[in-house]
Amino acid sequence: ILGLLAGSTATCLNNPLDVAKSRIQHMGLSRWSGGVILEVAASEGARGLCKGLPARLYRSAPGHGLLYMGYEFFAGLLRKSL
C-alpha cells in the first residue's frame, strides 16, 4: 500500500512537467518547460496542469505498488540469507 501511495504522490507532483512535455512535443516548440507551465497555469489554471492525471495514475500506481512489494520481498530474502 505504501508503495502505491508513494508512486501516486510522485506521479501527481510530476504531472505538470508531463503536461508541459506533451505540449512542447505536440506543438513543436523549443521552449523552456517552466515557461510552458506558467503559460498553462495562467490560461487554464490548475485544471490545465492536471490534465491526464487520472490516466497516468491508473497506469502507474499498480506498477509502483508491485515494485515496492517485490523490493521488500527480495530484500527480506537477502537479509535471511546473509
N, C-alpha and C positions, 0 to 999 in steps of 0.2 A: 504494500500500500504506500509506503513512504517513497519508494522509487517512482511510482506513478505520480505522486504529488510533486516530487522534485522535478521530474521531467515536464510535467504540465506547467509548473511555475516557470521553468526555463523557456518553454515554448511561448508562454504569454509575454514574457519580457523581451523575447527575440522577435515577436511578430511585427512591430513597427519597422524593423530593419528588413524583414522579409517583404513587407508591403513596398518599401522603397526599392528594393532589388527588383521586384516584379515590375514596377512602373518604369524603372530605368531600362530594363530589358525590353519591355513591350513597346515603349516609345522611342527606343534607340537613343536615349540621352547619354551624354558623357558628363554627368554632373556628380557632385559630391552627394552621398546618400543623406547626409544631415540636412542639406537644403531641400531635398525632396520630402523628407519627413516634416520639416517645418511648413512646406507648401501644402501638404496633405492636411496637416493639423489645422492650418489657417482656413482652408477651403471646405473641408469636410468634418473637422473636429475629431474627437476621439473615436467616433464610429469609423471614420476613414482609416485610422491606424489599426483597427481591429478586424478589418475585412479578411475573410478567410480563416479566422481563428478557430471556429468550430471544426472545420475540416482538418486543420493541422492537428488539433487536439485528438480527434478521433483516430488519426493516423499514427501519431507519435506516442500518446500516453500509454497504450498497452505495451509497446516496444520498450519504453523506459522501465515499466514495471517488471517485465521479463528480464531485462538486462540486469537490474539490481538484484532480482531474485537469483539469477544464475551466478552473479558475482558472490553473493552471500553463501550460496550452496558450495561453490568450489573453494572459496576461502575457508569455509568450515572443514572441508576435506583436507586441505593443505595443513591447517592447524593440527588436525588429528594425526596426520602422518609425520609431522615434524616433532 
